[in-house]
Amino acid sequence: MTKISFYLFETSQERQVESACRLCRKLVKQQQKLWWFCPDLELQKQLDERLWTFDRESFITHGIDQPHAFVCISSHLPTSKEWIVFNFNNQALEQMSEFSHIIEIIENTESAKQIGREKFKLYRRLGVEPRTFKL
């Protein structure tokens, strides 16, 4: 069964890009492969640039549309379950059974929270109880 994790920022003003990088650093150390599903090309560039500078101690191997990297940023979804999928899209991933774990990062803005609520409700309707981590 697919795991779905929501990281909800209730008080912090941290941006989604920063949160993704911090969580990414932790998961890559555990040898996890991360797929950052991001149809927005401008956001893809921001994610790519931030990963280059985020951790001065250790570089996180990544690339846009480069599935051999530990972190692949792409406007397409992966074709295998080996990836943990970070969803940077404004809609829930209805084909969730194709992935082992989906991560949703919800910023502390009203618009982001509304999108997060809609995603949460859809995942529940699809039969999965998402886990929520309040930050």
Backbone as CSV, one residue per row, in Angstrom:
resi,resn,N_x,N_y,N_z,CA_x,CA_y,CA_z,C_x,C_y,C_z
1,MET,0.839,-1.186,0.000,0.000,0.000,0.000,0.888,1.254,0.000
2,THR,0.460,2.230,-0.711,1.194,3.488,-0.833,1.131,4.281,0.465
3,LYS,2.279,4.803,0.871,2.319,5.725,2.010,2.230,7.146,1.463
4,ILE,1.460,7.977,2.154,1.377,9.389,1.786,1.655,10.194,3.040
5,SER,2.630,11.105,2.933,3.028,11.933,4.069,2.848,13.408,3.726
6,PHE,2.133,14.106,4.589,1.980,15.553,4.462,2.877,16.216,5.494
7,TYR,3.688,17.150,5.057,4.492,17.981,5.947,3.848,19.353,5.928
8,LEU,3.180,19.683,7.029,2.363,20.884,7.116,3.038,21.924,8.005
9,PHE,3.356,23.053,7.420,3.971,24.144,8.170,2.869,24.999,8.770
10,GLU,2.717,24.929,10.090,1.657,25.672,10.776,2.137,27.034,11.258
11,THR,3.386,27.124,11.657,3.884,28.406,12.172,5.088,28.909,11.392
12,SER,5.879,28.023,10.858,7.079,28.400,10.127,6.727,29.007,8.774
13,GLN,7.508,29.972,8.362,7.329,30.576,7.041,8.283,29.962,6.014
14,GLU,8.877,28.828,6.367,9.815,28.187,5.458,9.137,27.875,4.130
15,ARG,9.872,28.079,3.060,9.348,27.830,1.722,9.433,26.345,1.387
16,GLN,8.571,25.931,0.484,8.501,24.536,0.062,9.853,24.049,-0.469
17,VAL,10.553,24.896,-1.202,11.847,24.524,-1.781,12.850,24.190,-0.668
18,GLU,12.913,25.023,0.375,13.828,24.788,1.498,13.473,23.496,2.230
19,SER,12.210,23.297,2.477,11.743,22.098,3.185,12.114,20.844,2.413
20,ALA,11.892,20.884,1.104,12.199,19.732,0.267,13.689,19.411,0.327
21,CYS,14.529,20.433,0.305,15.980,20.206,0.366,16.392,19.586,1.701
22,ARG,15.824,20.077,2.797,16.174,19.525,4.111,15.755,18.060,4.217
23,LEU,14.532,17.762,3.795,14.044,16.385,3.853,14.833,15.499,2.880
24,CYS,15.164,16.052,1.748,15.950,15.338,0.737,17.300,14.910,1.305
25,ARG,17.976,15.820,1.984,19.293,15.512,2.558,19.199,14.306,3.483
26,LYS,18.162,14.265,4.292,17.965,13.158,5.223,17.693,11.844,4.486
27,LEU,16.826,11.872,3.493,16.455,10.650,2.780,17.583,10.123,1.898
28,VAL,18.350,11.008,1.286,19.462,10.574,0.441,20.530,9.881,1.285
29,LYS,20.733,10.344,2.516,21.684,9.670,3.411,21.248,8.242,3.704
30,GLN,19.946,7.981,3.601,19.399,6.633,3.791,19.366,5.849,2.474
31,GLN,20.031,6.394,1.455,20.110,5.766,0.129,18.763,5.685,-0.582
32,GLN,17.859,6.597,-0.272,16.565,6.651,-0.955,16.709,7.438,-2.257
33,LYS,15.972,7.014,-3.279,15.951,7.742,-4.546,14.681,8.586,-4.580
34,LEU,14.845,9.870,-4.905,13.733,10.811,-4.833,13.386,11.355,-6.215
35,TRP,12.101,11.343,-6.513,11.608,11.898,-7.765,10.788,13.128,-7.408
36,TRP,11.223,14.278,-7.874,10.504,15.517,-7.599,9.634,15.823,-8.807
37,PHE,8.347,15.465,-8.697,7.398,15.689,-9.778,6.989,17.155,-9.777
38,CYS,7.399,17.863,-10.831,7.216,19.309,-10.868,6.936,19.764,-12.302
39,PRO,5.662,19.903,-12.675,5.326,20.343,-14.024,5.694,21.812,-14.313
40,ASP,5.868,22.616,-13.280,6.183,24.042,-13.431,7.680,24.216,-13.714
41,LEU,8.020,24.648,-14.929,9.432,24.750,-15.328,10.199,25.780,-14.506
42,GLU,9.549,26.863,-14.110,10.223,27.868,-13.284,10.562,27.288,-11.909
43,LEU,9.645,26.538,-11.328,9.902,25.898,-10.037,10.984,24.825,-10.182
44,GLN,11.012,24.116,-11.290,12.083,23.144,-11.545,13.447,23.834,-11.443
45,LYS,13.571,24.994,-12.061,14.836,25.741,-12.029,15.194,26.154,-10.604
46,GLN,14.199,26.604,-9.843,14.447,26.998,-8.444,14.933,25.803,-7.627
47,LEU,14.283,24.668,-7.796,14.676,23.464,-7.066,16.097,23.051,-7.438
48,ASP,16.393,23.062,-8.719,17.716,22.694,-9.208,18.785,23.625,-8.628
49,GLU,18.547,24.929,-8.711,19.519,25.901,-8.200,19.718,25.760,-6.701
50,ARG,18.638,25.529,-5.971,18.748,25.430,-4.515,19.497,24.169,-4.100
51,LEU,19.304,23.078,-4.817,20.035,21.855,-4.492,21.537,22.030,-4.701
52,TRP,21.940,22.882,-5.638,23.370,23.139,-5.859,24.002,23.838,-4.665
53,THR,23.237,24.664,-3.957,23.812,25.504,-2.898,23.346,25.140,-1.497
54,PHE,22.402,24.234,-1.371,21.768,23.979,-0.084,22.733,23.478,0.986
55,ASP,23.513,22.469,0.674,24.382,21.857,1.677,25.832,21.967,1.216
56,ARG,26.567,22.873,1.805,27.952,23.098,1.392,28.871,21.931,1.783
57,GLU,28.430,21.102,2.729,29.237,19.980,3.210,29.169,18.763,2.287
58,SER,28.018,18.549,1.673,27.880,17.375,0.799,26.902,17.686,-0.328
59,PHE,27.363,17.470,-1.537,26.552,17.730,-2.715,25.523,16.625,-2.888
60,ILE,24.298,16.997,-3.226,23.239,16.027,-3.488,23.148,15.842,-4.998
61,THR,23.476,14.645,-5.461,23.435,14.353,-6.888,22.006,14.486,-7.386
62,HIS,21.807,15.357,-8.358,20.465,15.587,-8.877,20.544,16.082,-10.317
63,GLY,19.401,16.121,-10.957,19.336,16.657,-12.302,17.903,16.717,-12.786
64,ILE,17.681,17.540,-13.789,16.358,17.635,-14.396,16.271,16.544,-15.467
65,ASP,15.261,15.700,-15.332,15.047,14.566,-16.237,16.270,13.660,-16.339
66,GLN,16.929,13.424,-15.214,18.087,12.535,-15.155,17.827,11.436,-14.117
67,PRO,17.148,10.362,-14.517,16.764,9.320,-13.561,17.927,8.532,-12.962
68,HIS,19.151,8.729,-13.431,20.299,8.048,-12.819,20.778,8.786,-11.564
69,ALA,20.313,10.017,-11.347,20.691,10.801,-10.166,19.865,10.348,-8.959
70,PHE,20.347,10.638,-7.750,19.576,10.301,-6.550,18.302,11.133,-6.457
71,VAL,18.344,12.344,-7.017,17.164,13.201,-7.048,16.916,13.581,-8.502
72,CYS,15.756,13.197,-9.002,15.375,13.543,-10.371,14.224,14.528,-10.308
73,ILE,14.426,15.700,-10.893,13.385,16.719,-10.995,12.782,16.564,-12.392
74,SER,11.458,16.385,-12.476,10.865,16.113,-13.777,9.411,16.553,-13.841
75,SER,8.974,16.885,-15.057,7.558,17.198,-15.276,6.770,15.916,-15.561
76,HIS,7.465,14.785,-15.582,6.836,13.479,-15.792,6.962,12.660,-14.515
77,LEU,6.057,11.713,-14.357,6.117,10.819,-13.203,7.033,9.639,-13.501
78,PRO,7.631,9.040,-12.465,8.516,7.892,-12.688,7.725,6.666,-13.142
79,THR,8.458,5.715,-13.700,7.809,4.503,-14.210,8.063,3.284,-13.321
80,SER,8.721,3.496,-12.172,8.940,2.360,-11.268,8.716,2.796,-9.820
81,LYS,8.449,1.808,-8.971,8.147,2.072,-7.561,9.378,2.354,-6.714
82,GLU,10.578,2.310,-7.285,11.792,2.502,-6.490,11.922,3.927,-5.954
83,TRP,11.140,4.858,-6.460,11.265,6.268,-6.112,10.294,6.678,-5.014
84,ILE,10.741,7.599,-4.159,9.842,8.338,-3.280,9.481,9.596,-4.078
85,VAL,8.194,9.838,-4.261,7.756,10.946,-5.110,7.365,12.150,-4.257
86,PHE,8.073,13.270,-4.471,7.682,14.551,-3.900,6.741,15.194,-4.918
87,ASN,5.540,15.537,-4.507,4.565,16.095,-5.439,4.551,17.621,-5.345
88,PHE,5.122,18.276,-6.344,5.118,19.737,-6.415,4.010,20.236,-7.335
89,ASN,3.066,19.373,-7.645,1.929,19.718,-8.474,0.792,20.174,-7.559
90,ASN,-0.149,20.940,-8.092,-1.262,21.420,-7.267,-2.397,20.404,-7.130
91,GLN,-2.263,19.245,-7.755,-3.275,18.198,-7.629,-2.656,16.962,-6.982
92,ALA,-3.519,16.218,-6.309,-3.090,14.939,-5.735,-2.751,13.980,-6.869
93,LEU,-1.933,12.989,-6.578,-1.554,11.988,-7.579,-2.532,10.816,-7.511
94,GLU,-3.506,10.833,-8.398,-4.538,9.796,-8.367,-3.992,8.415,-8.704
95,GLN,-2.884,8.340,-9.431,-2.273,7.062,-9.770,-1.307,6.638,-8.663
96,MET,-1.671,6.940,-7.427,-0.781,6.745,-6.284,-0.346,5.304,-6.083
97,SER,-1.127,4.337,-6.510,-0.746,2.940,-6.300,0.514,2.573,-7.083
98,GLU,0.937,3.431,-8.013,2.148,3.178,-8.787,3.420,3.554,-8.021
99,PHE,3.264,4.157,-6.831,4.401,4.634,-6.064,4.348,4.085,-4.646
100,SER,5.517,3.892,-4.033,5.549,3.359,-2.672,5.297,4.451,-1.629
101,HIS,5.703,5.694,-1.950,5.586,6.773,-0.964,5.456,8.099,-1.711
102,ILE,4.466,8.897,-1.327,4.265,10.237,-1.894,4.408,11.235,-0.762
103,ILE,5.171,12.289,-1.008,5.365,13.350,-0.013,4.765,14.646,-0.534
104,GLU,3.959,15.260,0.309,3.343,16.552,0.014,3.858,17.547,1.049
105,ILE,4.417,18.659,0.599,4.899,19.706,1.503,3.971,20.906,1.363
106,ILE,3.353,21.309,2.483,2.359,22.370,2.464,2.899,23.587,3.226
107,GLU,3.101,24.677,2.492,3.608,25.911,3.099,2.545,26.551,3.981
108,ASN,2.987,27.484,4.808,2.112,28.195,5.731,1.505,29.440,5.060
109,THR,0.755,29.192,3.978,-0.020,30.258,3.341,-1.431,29.720,3.153
110,GLU,-2.400,30.604,3.107,-3.784,30.152,2.990,-4.019,29.410,1.682
111,SER,-3.441,29.885,0.583,-3.648,29.209,-0.704,-3.020,27.808,-0.692
112,ALA,-1.820,27.669,-0.132,-1.167,26.364,-0.058,-1.964,25.419,0.840
113,LYS,-2.475,25.936,1.955,-3.263,25.091,2.864,-4.538,24.597,2.184
114,GLN,-5.174,25.457,1.381,-6.397,25.052,0.677,-6.093,23.943,-0.328
115,ILE,-5.019,24.098,-1.080,-4.600,23.049,-2.027,-4.301,21.765,-1.264
116,GLY,-3.615,21.880,-0.124,-3.300,20.718,0.703,-4.545,20.004,1.197
117,ARG,-5.561,20.782,1.617,-6.806,20.163,2.088,-7.472,19.350,0.975
118,GLU,-7.493,19.923,-0.228,-8.103,19.226,-1.365,-7.346,17.936,-1.687
119,LYS,-6.032,17.995,-1.656,-5.223,16.791,-1.902,-5.516,15.740,-0.835
120,PHE,-5.530,16.172,0.421,-5.762,15.260,1.547,-7.108,14.544,1.377
121,LYS,-8.156,15.326,1.053,-9.493,14.743,0.889,-9.518,13.727,-0.250
122,LEU,-8.846,14.033,-1.353,-8.840,13.101,-2.481,-8.122,11.812,-2.117
123,TYR,-6.975,11.900,-1.448,-6.275,10.681,-1.043,-7.167,9.826,-0.144
124,ARG,-7.884,10.467,0.758,-8.803,9.712,1.627,-9.898,9.034,0.814
125,ARG,-10.470,9.775,-0.147,-11.512,9.181,-1.006,-10.961,7.994,-1.786
126,LEU,-9.676,8.026,-2.097,-9.048,6.932,-2.834,-8.632,5.776,-1.914
127,GLY,-8.932,5.908,-0.620,-8.722,4.798,0.301,-7.424,4.794,1.083
128,VAL,-6.699,5.903,1.094,-5.446,5.964,1.846,-5.590,7.013,2.948
129,GLU,-5.120,6.679,4.125,-5.111,7.624,5.247,-3.720,8.254,5.310
130,PRO,-3.594,9.506,4.817,-2.265,10.159,4.840,-1.794,10.423,6.276
131,ARG,-0.478,10.381,6.463,0.127,10.775,7.731,0.445,12.253,7.636
132,THR,0.254,12.970,8.741,0.534,14.403,8.756,1.579,14.696,9.806
133,PHE,2.591,15.447,9.401,3.644,15.902,10.292,3.548,17.418,10.369
134,LYS,3.163,17.916,11.540,3.010,19.358,11.708,4.329,19.960,12.141
135,LEU,4.746,20.987,11.438,6.036,21.610,11.683,5.866,23.074,12.034
